[in-house]
């Protein structure tokens, strides 16, 4: 079962991936798909769109800097 913290981790990594996209003018839905593909390519998400081990580490770094 997923918790609020899991959701925050996922969202923080997805937001990071979206910021790294070279084409920010894409429609919102398309940019999220592209961000997810980028995250998979960078090994932040696995093939089931769940955070990988490196995605978990990135989320920890991103969330610790937000506090």
MOFEN-V543083 format. One record per backbone hydrogen bond with DSSP energy under -0.5 kcal/mol. CO is the residue of the C=O (numbers start at 0). NH is the residue of the N-H. If there is no record, write none. Layout:
# MOFEN-V543083
co,nh
CO,NH
CO,NH
This chain:
# MOFEN-V543083
co,nh
2,6
3,7
4,8
5,9
6,10
7,11
8,12
9,13
10,14
11,15
12,16
13,17
14,18
15,19
17,20
21,23
22,25
26,30
27,31
28,32
29,33
30,34
31,35
32,36
33,37
34,38
35,39
36,40
37,41
38,43
38,44
39,42
43,51
45,48
49,45
51,55
52,56
53,57
54,58
55,59
56,60
57,61
58,62
59,63
60,64
61,65
62,66
